[in-house]
Amino acid sequence: MAEQANISSIENLELFRTSLVVYLDKASTALDEITDEVKRTREWIENDQRSLWTSQLRRRQRAHDQAQQDLYSARLSGMHDASAAQLQAVRRTKAALEEAEHKLRAIAKWSRDFDGTVGPLVKKVESLRFLITHDMGKAVSYLSQVTDTLAEYAELSTPSSKPSSTSESSPPSGTTDPSTS
């Protein structure tokens, strides 16, 4: 014989189903935010940072060229004190130029490695999304069916408040039926 279910409250089952629906909605929203954040990060690396550091490289290259030109002019004019200041400016602009080149190399590496690094994690997020939308959607539907079935069963198993047809035809004991006298 099948095991007997011990359901103490259909309302609690319905409350659980409602809570599950709310949870799934919040989880779906969170997964959407994760997906959007991955897209924004890719956009930031490939477009924003690349264009920023490309323009920084050009600007720093111009500043370095100008500093070298000033150093050359100072050396030609024979100004030793100005030449030392110009040499310091050349070193400073060269370091800034190298920093911009380093940043662009790092951005190129990030762009190459982004999908390989983030791809497996995105796949896990998508499998979680499938679980939430598909499997948990089925669970919500199943809980609705179970709740409806239990409610119908509870209605059938409760004694009705109507008197039965057999009690209507026989008079209570100790009284006489006026139609038979």
C-alpha positions in Angstrom: 0.0 0.0 0.0 1.2 3.5 -0.8 2.5 5.7 2.1 0.1 8.1 3.5 0.8 11.8 3.2 0.6 13.8 6.4 -0.5 17.3 5.2 -1.4 19.5 8.2 -2.1 22.7 6.2 -2.8 23.3 2.6 -2.3 27.0 3.3 1.3 26.4 4.3 1.9 24.6 1.1 0.4 27.5 -0.8 2.5 29.9 1.2 5.6 27.9 0.3 4.7 28.1 -3.4 4.2 31.8 -3.2 7.5 32.3 -1.4 9.2 30.1 -4.1 7.7 32.3 -6.9 9.0 35.5 -5.1 12.4 33.8 -4.7 12.6 32.8 -8.3 11.7 36.3 -9.4 14.5 37.8 -7.3 17.0 35.1 -8.4 16.1 35.8 -12.1 16.6 39.5 -11.6 20.0 38.9 -9.9 21.1 36.6 -12.8 20.0 39.3 -15.3 22.1 41.8 -13.4 25.1 39.5 -13.5 24.7 39.0 -17.2 24.5 42.8 -17.7 27.5 43.4 -15.6 29.6 40.9 -17.7 28.5 42.8 -20.8 29.3 46.2 -19.3 32.7 44.9 -18.2 33.5 43.6 -21.7 32.4 47.0 -23.2 34.5 48.9 -20.6 37.6 46.9 -21.4 37.2 46.7 -25.2 35.9 50.2 -25.8 36.2 52.7 -22.9 39.6 51.7 -21.6 41.1 51.0 -25.0 40.0 54.5 -26.3 41.1 56.2 -23.1 44.6 54.7 -23.1 45.0 55.1 -26.9 44.3 58.8 -26.5 46.6 58.9 -23.4 49.3 57.3 -25.4 49.0 59.9 -28.2 48.9 62.8 -25.6 51.9 61.4 -23.7 53.8 60.8 -26.9 53.3 64.4 -27.9 54.4 65.6 -24.4 57.5 63.3 -24.6 58.4 64.6 -28.0 58.0 68.2 -26.8 60.2 67.5 -23.7 62.9 65.9 -26.0 62.7 69.0 -28.3 63.1 71.3 -25.3 66.1 69.3 -24.1 67.7 69.5 -27.5 67.1 73.2 -27.7 68.5 73.7 -24.2 71.6 71.8 -25.1 72.1 73.8 -28.3 71.8 77.0 -26.4 74.4 75.8 -23.8 72.2 76.4 -20.7 73.4 73.7 -18.3 70.8 74.4 -15.6 67.9 74.4 -18.0 69.4 71.3 -19.6 69.1 69.4 -16.3 65.5 70.5 -15.8 64.7 69.5 -19.4 66.4 66.1 -18.9 64.2 65.5 -15.8 61.1 66.4 -17.9 62.2 63.9 -20.6 62.5 61.2 -18.0 59.1 62.0 -16.5 57.3 62.0 -19.8 59.1 58.8 -20.9 57.9 57.1 -17.8 54.3 58.3 -18.4 54.6 57.1 -22.0 55.8 53.7 -20.9 52.9 53.5 -18.4 50.4 54.2 -21.3 52.0 51.5 -23.4 51.9 49.1 -20.5 48.2 49.9 -20.0 47.4 49.3 -23.7 49.3 45.9 -23.6 47.3 44.9 -20.4 44.0 45.9 -22.1 44.9 43.9 -25.2 45.6 40.9 -22.9 42.4 41.4 -21.0 40.4 41.5 -24.2 42.0 38.3 -25.4 41.6 36.5 -22.1 38.2 37.8 -21.1 36.0 35.2 -22.8 38.3 32.4 -21.6 38.2 33.6 -18.1 34.6 34.6 -17.8 33.1 32.1 -20.2 33.0 29.1 -17.8 31.4 31.3 -15.1 28.9 32.7 -17.6 28.0 29.0 -18.5 27.3 28.3 -14.8 25.1 31.4 -14.6 23.2 30.2 -17.6 22.7 26.7 -16.2 21.4 28.3 -13.0 19.1 30.4 -15.1 17.8 27.3 -16.9 17.3 25.6 -13.5 15.3 28.5 -12.2 13.2 29.1 -15.3 12.6 25.5 -16.4 13.0 23.1 -13.4 11.8 25.5 -10.7 9.0 26.7 -13.0 7.8 23.1 -13.2 8.1 22.8 -9.4 5.8 25.8 -9.0 3.3 24.3 -11.4 3.5 21.0 -9.6 2.9 22.7 -6.2 -0.1 24.4 -7.7 -1.5 21.1 -8.9 -0.8 19.4 -5.5 -2.5 22.3 -3.7 -5.6 22.1 -5.9 -5.7 18.3 -5.6 -5.4 18.4 -1.8 -8.1 21.2 -1.6 -10.5 19.0 -3.6 -9.7 16.0 -1.5 -10.2 18.0 1.7 -13.7 19.1 0.4 -14.6 15.5 -0.4 -13.5 14.1 2.9 -15.2 16.6 5.2 -18.7 15.5 6.3 -21.4 17.5 4.6 -23.7 19.7 6.7 -26.8 18.5 4.8 -28.8 15.7 6.5 -28.6 12.4 4.6 -31.6 11.2 2.6 -32.1 8.2 5.0 -32.5 10.5 8.0 -35.2 12.5 6.2 -37.4 9.4 5.5 -37.4 8.0 9.0 -38.8 10.0 11.9 -36.8 10.3 15.1 -37.4 7.6 17.6 -40.2 8.2 20.1 -42.3 10.4 17.8 -45.0 9.4 15.4 -45.2 10.4 11.8 -48.5 12.3 11.2 -48.9 10.8 7.8 -49.0 7.2 9.1 -51.7 7.8 11.8 
